[in-house]
């Protein structure tokens, strides 16, 4: 278990960056935090 931020659902790959930090939302897709919908995952540790 790497992503503990998820709800109780399975990890869904983000259509933008392929990461599993996003999840299907009520009004469509909630983009993952790493790429924020930009398609480029930005490392939060290296800020």
PDB file of N, CA, C, O and CB in Angstrom:
ATOM      1  N   UNK A   1       0.836  -1.199   0.000  1.00  0.00           N
ATOM      2  CA  UNK A   1       0.000   0.000   0.000  1.00  0.00           C
ATOM      3  C   UNK A   1       0.874   1.252   0.000  1.00  0.00           C
ATOM      4  O   UNK A   1       1.462   1.614   1.019  1.00  0.00           O
ATOM      5  CB  UNK A   1      -0.947   0.004   1.221  1.00  0.00           C
ATOM      6  N   UNK A   2       0.946   1.898  -1.141  1.00  0.00           N
ATOM      7  CA  UNK A   2       1.755   3.104  -1.230  1.00  0.00           C
ATOM      8  C   UNK A   2       0.865   4.336  -1.100  1.00  0.00           C
ATOM      9  O   UNK A   2       1.191   5.278  -0.378  1.00  0.00           O
ATOM     10  CB  UNK A   2       2.540   3.137  -2.555  1.00  0.00           C
ATOM     11  N   UNK A   3      -0.264   4.315  -1.813  1.00  0.00           N
ATOM     12  CA  UNK A   3      -1.166   5.462  -1.778  1.00  0.00           C
ATOM     13  C   UNK A   3      -2.211   5.280  -0.690  1.00  0.00           C
ATOM     14  O   UNK A   3      -3.138   4.485  -0.846  1.00  0.00           O
ATOM     15  CB  UNK A   3      -1.843   5.662  -3.141  1.00  0.00           C
ATOM     16  N   UNK A   4      -2.072   5.998   0.390  1.00  0.00           N
ATOM     17  CA  UNK A   4      -3.028   5.878   1.480  1.00  0.00           C
ATOM     18  C   UNK A   4      -4.047   7.010   1.416  1.00  0.00           C
ATOM     19  O   UNK A   4      -4.914   7.128   2.282  1.00  0.00           O
ATOM     20  CB  UNK A   4      -2.306   5.881   2.834  1.00  0.00           C
ATOM     21  N   UNK A   5      -3.932   7.843   0.376  1.00  0.00           N
ATOM     22  CA  UNK A   5      -4.823   8.990   0.251  1.00  0.00           C
ATOM     23  C   UNK A   5      -6.114   8.592  -0.446  1.00  0.00           C
ATOM     24  O   UNK A   5      -7.068   9.368  -0.497  1.00  0.00           O
ATOM     25  CB  UNK A   5      -4.136  10.126  -0.512  1.00  0.00           C
ATOM     26  N   UNK A   6      -6.138   7.366  -0.988  1.00  0.00           N
ATOM     27  CA  UNK A   6      -7.292   6.927  -1.749  1.00  0.00           C
ATOM     28  C   UNK A   6      -8.470   6.615  -0.857  1.00  0.00           C
ATOM     29  O   UNK A   6      -8.309   6.316   0.326  1.00  0.00           O
ATOM     30  CB  UNK A   6      -6.944   5.724  -2.570  1.00  0.00           C
ATOM     31  N   UNK A   7      -9.660   6.688  -1.435  1.00  0.00           N
ATOM     32  CA  UNK A   7     -10.850   6.198  -0.744  1.00  0.00           C
ATOM     33  C   UNK A   7     -10.785   4.682  -0.650  1.00  0.00           C
ATOM     34  O   UNK A   7      -9.701   4.117  -0.794  1.00  0.00           O
ATOM     35  CB  UNK A   7     -12.144   6.649  -1.471  1.00  0.00           C
ATOM     36  N   UNK A   8     -11.880   4.012  -0.420  1.00  0.00           N
ATOM     37  CA  UNK A   8     -11.845   2.555  -0.272  1.00  0.00           C
ATOM     38  C   UNK A   8     -11.882   1.829  -1.598  1.00  0.00           C
ATOM     39  O   UNK A   8     -12.123   0.622  -1.638  1.00  0.00           O
ATOM     40  CB  UNK A   8     -12.992   2.096   0.576  1.00  0.00           C
ATOM     41  N   UNK A   9     -11.646   2.548  -2.688  1.00  0.00           N
ATOM     42  CA  UNK A   9     -11.723   1.934  -4.009  1.00  0.00           C
ATOM     43  C   UNK A   9     -10.345   1.543  -4.505  1.00  0.00           C
ATOM     44  O   UNK A   9      -9.333   1.900  -3.901  1.00  0.00           O
ATOM     45  CB  UNK A   9     -12.387   2.879  -5.003  1.00  0.00           C
ATOM     46  N   UNK A  10     -10.308   0.811  -5.605  1.00  0.00           N
ATOM     47  CA  UNK A  10      -9.024   0.411  -6.186  1.00  0.00           C
ATOM     48  C   UNK A  10      -8.346   1.620  -6.807  1.00  0.00           C
ATOM     49  O   UNK A  10      -9.002   2.592  -7.179  1.00  0.00           O
ATOM     50  CB  UNK A  10      -9.215  -0.705  -7.242  1.00  0.00           C
ATOM     51  N   UNK A  11      -7.040   1.548  -6.914  1.00  0.00           N
ATOM     52  CA  UNK A  11      -6.287   2.649  -7.499  1.00  0.00           C
ATOM     53  C   UNK A  11      -6.604   2.757  -8.987  1.00  0.00           C
ATOM     54  O   UNK A  11      -6.519   1.770  -9.718  1.00  0.00           O
ATOM     55  CB  UNK A  11      -4.769   2.455  -7.278  1.00  0.00           C
ATOM     56  N   UNK A  12      -6.966   3.942  -9.428  1.00  0.00           N
ATOM     57  CA  UNK A  12      -7.280   4.170 -10.833  1.00  0.00           C
ATOM     58  C   UNK A  12      -6.160   4.987 -11.453  1.00  0.00           C
ATOM     59  O   UNK A  12      -5.745   6.011 -10.909  1.00  0.00           O
ATOM     60  CB  UNK A  12      -8.651   4.887 -10.997  1.00  0.00           C
ATOM     61  N   UNK A  13      -5.669   4.515 -12.617  1.00  0.00           N
ATOM     62  CA  UNK A  13      -4.574   5.241 -13.249  1.00  0.00           C
ATOM     63  C   UNK A  13      -5.055   6.562 -13.835  1.00  0.00           C
ATOM     64  O   UNK A  13      -6.090   6.621 -14.498  1.00  0.00           O
ATOM     65  CB  UNK A  13      -3.932   4.388 -14.337  1.00  0.00           C
ATOM     66  N   UNK A  14      -4.306   7.596 -13.587  1.00  0.00           N
ATOM     67  CA  UNK A  14      -4.645   8.912 -14.125  1.00  0.00           C
ATOM     68  C   UNK A  14      -4.429   8.902 -15.638  1.00  0.00           C
ATOM     69  O   UNK A  14      -3.357   8.517 -16.105  1.00  0.00           O
ATOM     70  CB  UNK A  14      -3.791  10.032 -13.449  1.00  0.00           C
ATOM     71  N   UNK A  15      -5.441   9.324 -16.411  1.00  0.00           N
ATOM     72  CA  UNK A  15      -5.336   9.330 -17.873  1.00  0.00           C
ATOM     73  C   UNK A  15      -4.278  10.303 -18.375  1.00  0.00           C
ATOM     74  O   UNK A  15      -3.868  10.236 -19.534  1.00  0.00           O
ATOM     75  CB  UNK A  15      -6.676   9.677 -18.487  1.00  0.00           C
ATOM     76  N   UNK A  16      -3.835  11.209 -17.505  1.00  0.00           N
ATOM     77  CA  UNK A  16      -2.867  12.213 -17.913  1.00  0.00           C
ATOM     78  C   UNK A  16      -1.437  11.730 -17.729  1.00  0.00           C
ATOM     79  O   UNK A  16      -0.637  11.782 -18.663  1.00  0.00           O
ATOM     80  CB  UNK A  16      -3.084  13.488 -17.135  1.00  0.00           C
ATOM     81  N   UNK A  17      -1.110  11.260 -16.527  1.00  0.00           N
ATOM     82  CA  UNK A  17       0.275  10.872 -16.256  1.00  0.00           C
ATOM     83  C   UNK A  17       0.415   9.379 -16.008  1.00  0.00           C
ATOM     84  O   UNK A  17       1.529   8.856 -15.975  1.00  0.00           O
ATOM     85  CB  UNK A  17       0.806  11.637 -15.064  1.00  0.00           C
ATOM     86  N   UNK A  18      -0.718   8.684 -15.833  1.00  0.00           N
ATOM     87  CA  UNK A  18      -0.639   7.240 -15.617  1.00  0.00           C
ATOM     88  C   UNK A  18      -0.419   6.887 -14.164  1.00  0.00           C
ATOM     89  O   UNK A  18      -0.311   5.711 -13.816  1.00  0.00           O
ATOM     90  CB  UNK A  18       0.465   6.650 -16.449  1.00  0.00           C
ATOM     91  N   UNK A  19      -0.352   7.907 -13.305  1.00  0.00           N
ATOM     92  CA  UNK A  19      -0.163   7.647 -11.881  1.00  0.00           C
ATOM     93  C   UNK A  19      -1.462   7.211 -11.230  1.00  0.00           C
ATOM     94  O   UNK A  19      -2.542   7.408 -11.787  1.00  0.00           O
ATOM     95  CB  UNK A  19       0.382   8.884 -11.179  1.00  0.00           C
ATOM     96  N   UNK A  20      -1.356   6.622 -10.059  1.00  0.00           N
ATOM     97  CA  UNK A  20      -2.554   6.150  -9.384  1.00  0.00           C
ATOM     98  C   UNK A  20      -2.899   7.060  -8.213  1.00  0.00           C
ATOM     99  O   UNK A  20      -3.340   6.593  -7.163  1.00  0.00           O
ATOM    100  CB  UNK A  20      -2.368   4.709  -8.903  1.00  0.00           C
ATOM    101  N   UNK A  21      -2.698   8.348  -8.397  1.00  0.00           N
ATOM    102  CA  UNK A  21      -2.984   9.276  -7.314  1.00  0.00           C
ATOM    103  C   UNK A  21      -4.349   9.925  -7.481  1.00  0.00           C
ATOM    104  O   UNK A  21      -4.757  10.754  -6.667  1.00  0.00           O
ATOM    105  CB  UNK A  21      -1.908  10.342  -7.239  1.00  0.00           C
ATOM    106  N   UNK A  22      -5.060   9.537  -8.555  1.00  0.00           N
ATOM    107  CA  UNK A  22      -6.368  10.127  -8.811  1.00  0.00           C
ATOM    108  C   UNK A  22      -7.467   9.113  -8.596  1.00  0.00           C
ATOM    109  O   UNK A  22      -7.199   7.936  -8.356  1.00  0.00           O
ATOM    110  CB  UNK A  22      -6.440  10.684 -10.223  1.00  0.00           C
ATOM    111  N   UNK A  23      -8.689   9.562  -8.681  1.00  0.00           N
ATOM    112  CA  UNK A  23      -9.818   8.651  -8.515  1.00  0.00           C
ATOM    113  C   UNK A  23     -11.024   9.225  -9.243  1.00  0.00           C
ATOM    114  O   UNK A  23     -11.129  10.441  -9.409  1.00  0.00           O
ATOM    115  CB  UNK A  23     -10.138   8.417  -7.010  1.00  0.00           C
ATOM    116  N   UNK A  24     -11.946   8.349  -9.682  1.00  0.00           N
ATOM    117  CA  UNK A  24     -13.159   8.816 -10.361  1.00  0.00           C
ATOM    118  C   UNK A  24     -14.017   9.658  -9.432  1.00  0.00           C
ATOM    119  O   UNK A  24     -14.418   9.193  -8.365  1.00  0.00           O
ATOM    120  CB  UNK A  24     -13.970   7.629 -10.887  1.00  0.00           C
ATOM    121  N   UNK A  25     -14.299  10.878  -9.822  1.00  0.00           N
ATOM    122  CA  UNK A  25     -15.084  11.772  -8.969  1.00  0.00           C
ATOM    123  C   UNK A  25     -16.537  11.815  -9.405  1.00  0.00           C
ATOM    124  O   UNK A  25     -16.934  11.108 -10.331  1.00  0.00           O
ATOM    125  CB  UNK A  25     -14.495  13.179  -8.986  1.00  0.00           C
ATOM    126  N   UNK A  26     -17.326  12.639  -8.744  1.00  0.00           N
ATOM    127  CA  UNK A  26     -18.749  12.715  -9.046  1.00  0.00           C
ATOM    128  C   UNK A  26     -18.979  13.315 -10.425  1.00  0.00           C
ATOM    129  O   UNK A  26     -19.819  12.831 -11.185  1.00  0.00           O
ATOM    130  CB  UNK A  26     -19.476  13.537  -7.984  1.00  0.00           C
ATOM    131  N   UNK A  27     -18.245  14.354 -10.745  1.00  0.00           N
ATOM    132  CA  UNK A  27     -18.452  15.013 -12.031  1.00  0.00           C
ATOM    133  C   UNK A  27     -17.364  14.610 -13.016  1.00  0.00           C
ATOM    134  O   UNK A  27     -16.818  15.456 -13.725  1.00  0.00           O
ATOM    135  CB  UNK A  27     -18.476  16.540 -11.860  1.00  0.00           C
ATOM    136  N   UNK A  28     -17.049  13.323 -13.062  1.00  0.00           N
ATOM    137  CA  UNK A  28     -16.027  12.857 -13.991  1.00  0.00           C
ATOM    138  C   UNK A  28     -14.777  12.388 -13.284  1.00  0.00           C
ATOM    139  O   UNK A  28     -14.846  11.631 -12.315  1.00  0.00           O
ATOM    140  CB  UNK A  28     -15.676  13.943 -14.962  1.00  0.00           C
ATOM    141  N   UNK A  29     -13.629  12.841 -13.773  1.00  0.00           N
ATOM    142  CA  UNK A  29     -12.366  12.365 -13.222  1.00  0.00           C
ATOM    143  C   UNK A  29     -11.711  13.426 -12.368  1.00  0.00           C
ATOM    144  O   UNK A  29     -11.569  14.576 -12.784  1.00  0.00           O
ATOM    145  CB  UNK A  29     -11.425  11.940 -14.333  1.00  0.00           C
ATOM    146  N   UNK A  30     -11.314  13.034 -11.171  1.00  0.00           N
ATOM    147  CA  UNK A  30     -10.561  13.944 -10.314  1.00  0.00           C
ATOM    148  C   UNK A  30      -9.088  13.669 -10.562  1.00  0.00           C
ATOM    149  O   UNK A  30      -8.588  12.592 -10.235  1.00  0.00           O
ATOM    150  CB  UNK A  30     -10.936  13.767  -8.792  1.00  0.00           C
ATOM    151  N   UNK A  31      -8.395  14.639 -11.139  1.00  0.00           N
ATOM    152  CA  UNK A  31      -7.003  14.436 -11.509  1.00  0.00           C
ATOM    153  C   UNK A  31      -6.145  14.136 -10.296  1.00  0.00           C
ATOM    154  O   UNK A  31      -6.446  14.560  -9.181  1.00  0.00           O
ATOM    155  CB  UNK A  31      -6.468  15.651 -12.234  1.00  0.00           C
ATOM    156  N   UNK A  32      -5.077  13.403 -10.532  1.00  0.00           N
ATOM    157  CA  UNK A  32      -4.208  13.035  -9.430  1.00  0.00           C
ATOM    158  C   UNK A  32      -3.419  14.244  -8.949  1.00  0.00           C
ATOM    159  O   UNK A  32      -3.234  15.213  -9.684  1.00  0.00           O
ATOM    160  CB  UNK A  32      -3.261  11.909  -9.846  1.00  0.00           C
ATOM    161  N   UNK A  33      -2.965  14.175  -7.727  1.00  0.00           N
ATOM    162  CA  UNK A  33      -2.232  15.300  -7.149  1.00  0.00           C
ATOM    163  C   UNK A  33      -0.857  15.505  -7.790  1.00  0.00           C
ATOM    164  O   UNK A  33      -0.457  16.641  -8.043  1.00  0.00           O
ATOM    165  CB  UNK A  33      -2.069  15.093  -5.660  1.00  0.00           C
ATOM    166  N   UNK A  34      -0.131  14.411  -8.054  1.00  0.00           N
ATOM    167  CA  UNK A  34       1.223  14.562  -8.616  1.00  0.00           C
ATOM    168  C   UNK A  34       1.249  15.403  -9.888  1.00  0.00           C
ATOM    169  O   UNK A  34       2.073  16.311  -9.999  1.00  0.00           O
ATOM    170  CB  UNK A  34       1.815  13.199  -8.909  1.00  0.00           C
ATOM    171  N   UNK A  35       0.366  15.123 -10.854  1.00  0.00           N
ATOM    172  CA  UNK A  35       0.419  15.855 -12.117  1.00  0.00           C
ATOM    173  C   UNK A  35      -0.607  16.971 -12.160  1.00  0.00           C
ATOM    174  O   UNK A  35      -0.501  17.887 -12.976  1.00  0.00           O
ATOM    175  CB  UNK A  35       0.202  14.912 -13.284  1.00  0.00           C
ATOM    176  N   UNK A  36      -1.611  16.897 -11.274  1.00  0.00           N
ATOM    177  CA  UNK A  36      -2.639  17.938 -11.211  1.00  0.00           C
ATOM    178  C   UNK A  36      -3.319  18.130 -12.557  1.00  0.00           C
ATOM    179  O   UNK A  36      -3.797  19.220 -12.872  1.00  0.00           O
ATOM    180  CB  UNK A  36      -2.032  19.256 -10.745  1.00  0.00           C
ATOM    181  N   UNK A  37      -3.359  17.049 -13.360  1.00  0.00           N
ATOM    182  CA  UNK A  37      -4.031  17.124 -14.654  1.00  0.00           C
ATOM    183  C   UNK A  37      -3.146  17.673 -15.752  1.00  0.00           C
ATOM    184  O   UNK A  37      -3.606  17.860 -16.878  1.00  0.00           O
ATOM    185  CB  UNK A  37      -5.258  17.968 -14.541  1.00  0.00           C
ATOM    186  N   UNK A  38      -1.885  17.936 -15.449  1.00  0.00           N
ATOM    187  CA  UNK A  38      -0.996  18.494 -16.453  1.00  0.00           C
ATOM    188  C   UNK A  38      -0.324  17.393 -17.258  1.00  0.00           C
ATOM    189  O   UNK A  38       0.215  17.648 -18.335  1.00  0.00           O
ATOM    190  CB  UNK A  38       0.052  19.381 -15.800  1.00  0.00           C
ATOM    191  N   UNK A  39      -0.356  16.167 -16.738  1.00  0.00           N
ATOM    192  CA  UNK A  39       0.274  15.056 -17.439  1.00  0.00           C
ATOM    193  C   UNK A  39       1.730  14.916 -17.045  1.00  0.00           C
ATOM    194  O   UNK A  39       2.400  13.969 -17.456  1.00  0.00           O
ATOM    195  CB  UNK A  39       0.156  15.239 -18.941  1.00  0.00           C
ATOM    196  N   UNK A  40       2.228  15.864 -16.243  1.00  0.00           N
ATOM    197  CA  UNK A  40       3.609  15.795 -15.801  1.00  0.00           C
ATOM    198  C   UNK A  40       3.671  15.724 -14.287  1.00  0.00           C
ATOM    199  O   UNK A  40       3.537  16.736 -13.599  1.00  0.00           O
ATOM    200  CB  UNK A  40       4.404  16.997 -16.315  1.00  0.00           C
ATOM    201  N   UNK A  41       3.877  14.512 -13.772  1.00  0.00           N
ATOM    202  CA  UNK A  41       3.951  14.353 -12.323  1.00  0.00           C
ATOM    203  C   UNK A  41       5.108  15.133 -11.726  1.00  0.00           C
ATOM    204  O   UNK A  41       6.262  14.917 -12.095  1.00  0.00           O
ATOM    205  CB  UNK A  41       4.082  12.890 -11.964  1.00  0.00           C
ATOM    206  N   UNK A  42       4.805  16.036 -10.808  1.00  0.00           N
ATOM    207  CA  UNK A  42       5.871  16.812 -10.182  1.00  0.00           C
ATOM    208  C   UNK A  42       6.159  16.271  -8.793  1.00  0.00           C
ATOM    209  O   UNK A  42       5.254  16.196  -7.963  1.00  0.00           O
ATOM    210  CB  UNK A  42       5.495  18.303 -10.111  1.00  0.00           C
ATOM    211  N   UNK A  43       7.399  15.892  -8.526  1.00  0.00           N
ATOM    212  CA  UNK A  43       7.782  15.330  -7.228  1.00  0.00           C
ATOM    213  C   UNK A  43       7.553  16.323  -6.104  1.00  0.00           C
ATOM    214  O   UNK A  43       8.098  17.427  -6.116  1.00  0.00           O
ATOM    215  CB  UNK A  43       9.242  14.899  -7.245  1.00  0.00           C
ATOM    216  N   UNK A  44       6.739  15.922  -5.128  1.00  0.00           N
ATOM    217  CA  UNK A  44       6.432  16.833  -4.034  1.00  0.00           C
ATOM    218  C   UNK A  44       7.603  16.928  -3.061  1.00  0.00           C
ATOM    219  O   UNK A  44       7.752  17.919  -2.347  1.00  0.00           O
ATOM    220  CB  UNK A  44       5.169  16.378  -3.300  1.00  0.00           C
ATOM    221  N   UNK A  45       8.436  15.879  -3.042  1.00  0.00           N
ATOM    222  CA  UNK A  45       9.563  15.864  -2.112  1.00  0.00           C
ATOM    223  C   UNK A  45      10.633  16.846  -2.567  1.00  0.00           C
ATOM    224  O   UNK A  45      11.295  17.480  -1.744  1.00  0.00           O
ATOM    225  CB  UNK A  45      10.152  14.447  -1.992  1.00  0.00           C
ATOM    226  N   UNK A  46      10.801  16.970  -3.898  1.00  0.00           N
ATOM    227  CA  UNK A  46      11.810  17.892  -4.412  1.00  0.00           C
ATOM    228  C   UNK A  46      11.144  19.208  -4.764  1.00  0.00           C
ATOM    229  O   UNK A  46      10.984  19.530  -5.941  1.00  0.00           O
ATOM    230  CB  UNK A  46      12.537  17.298  -5.646  1.00  0.00           C
ATOM    231  N   UNK A  47      10.761  19.959  -3.770  1.00  0.00           N
ATOM    232  CA  UNK A  47      10.081  21.227  -4.032  1.00  0.00           C
ATOM    233  C   UNK A  47      11.102  22.357  -4.052  1.00  0.00           C
ATOM    234  O   UNK A  47      10.738  23.515  -4.257  1.00  0.00           O
ATOM    235  CB  UNK A  47       8.986  21.499  -2.968  1.00  0.00           C
TER     236      UNK A  47
END
